[in-house]
């Protein structure tokens, strides 16, 4: 009797991609520019989201989906800024998927939102494989993690649009080599845009803000 082989990974990713397309359609109908933010734990995802909210909230209507293995500490911080936020707890799961995001989208006033941040679970491996319906992927890498991380987690660096290189204020205390980092990243992903930033001092954040604002305006102008 022939043995039937079920390729579980392909089935899961195919179903995820189908749901992600539906999420994208819904977000397009509402002209919500959506960013999937990924990084290792502690690289600065929530800090960057909060800085960006404080900078842009008078001009851009922002909402946040917070993905965490457990707890709601990040969503409580965002909620304190008066921004709509939905927490997804993955109960041990190491990434968000399109079904989880679909559930969160039902709880957000999409018609009133211009910009949606989806903060993925802190992890440099699994989130990369699961599209969520985002317009752009933004990865945060921070100096204390070392300049060799693109070698170790190439898929994550290859599949992102923007890399925010955070914690540049710590350069005097570290052996991080920015040129080596750039060289590896561009060898994996020649289209990546790298913004060196410091959430602590604010250095470089203006480049990120202006990129984001122009993308939001573009999406608002592209009616479906
Ligand atoms: Mg966080």
Boltz pocket constraint, residues with backbone or C-beta under 6 A from the ligand:
constraints:
  - pocket:
      binder: B
      contacts: [[A, 45], [A, 46], [A, 74], [A, 119]]
      max_distance: 6.0
